């Protein structure tokens, strides 16, 4: 199969200050519309210099529900608790993973496995929050996700949103104390068109609505209703133009995976997750900074092997094809791939033939962006006879969630120790962990 040239990366306007077509041209009251414009105009002052060089980006393959490390990246076959999987060789000598991931096994030379991630949260909602933000839930503060931190740290832009969640579940990536403008833009199966980007009226009527909008905003500025923003009074036209440019931008084509050859679609798998992983690679090429693609079905309290096998059938082609595509297009050096969930599953198999929640030693795959290739860090014994009161005895070289985040941010070129100021003036580091030197390619 011939390798296509990457889509052109064109950093243009920052999507944090664009207005949606519905906000701009809807039939709602002018006050609400102007309030939205005022908020976005204030954000415009934050924009920094845009570099034409390709920035570092991240694709998060989020495995919602807690994938079993024993059925994916850390198999322990044999014995009554090893489950029904076998360990197969990979493209890395001496490294084996589950036989449920045969295609991924062929691409492991591009990645590093961390088999010893530990968390203090075993509840789904709290654990998702912890792994996505690097911090445990705090009733006084909402922390930002990795994508929000990256977009905040680097203000370069594109016509399309820079932070995107595909097939989102109940816990999409959020901006936290950085602000709702850093929340992920949500879409579902890329087989369907992006909603609310097509004109619903004729071109002349559409242009008249735009002209009327400009007239309304100009008059409100002149009447002093936006007095506090007089220093940026001319930016509203730039903001509006940016929203309109998004509607007609060629970058929107990155969402449309149907333009790919049939063999490419087949390689990623016939699933919303597979199409999402393909769309993620396309979106990164045109300027998105973080694309999260979610895959559920991992919460296997009963019939563990059946549920894990079914989920792996979707994960395996998508993950392997994504790594291969990024490598072939020379995008892996600037794109970090993170694959994992909120925790793992217990070494023991319960009476319902399931595995329960296990935050005491689970696996995360990292690839690209300065991550060591063909790497392996940490180890779990997989021994159910260990003292349940001391579960970390099962783990060699444990990695905290904070350490994982510090490693991810370092790979992305973000200062993990820099302190940001929350809305109430509280200093907060981007991460409370330390990077794993053995995982980073020095």
LINRA-V429919 format. One record per helix or strand of 3 or more residues. SS is the DSSP state (H for helix, E for strand). FROM is the first residue (numbers start at 0). TO is the last residue. If there is no record, write none. Layout:
BEGIN
ss	from	to
SS	FROM	TO
SS	FROM	TO
END
This chain:
BEGIN
ss	from	to
H	14	16
H	20	24
H	29	43
E	56	62
H	68	70
E	86	88
E	95	97
H	101	104
H	107	109
E	110	117
H	123	132
H	145	152
E	162	165
H	175	177
H	179	181
E	184	186
H	202	221
H	226	231
H	234	247
H	249	254
H	256	258
H	261	267
H	271	284
E	289	294
H	303	327
E	334	339
E	361	366
E	374	376
H	387	393
H	400	410
E	418	420
E	426	428
END
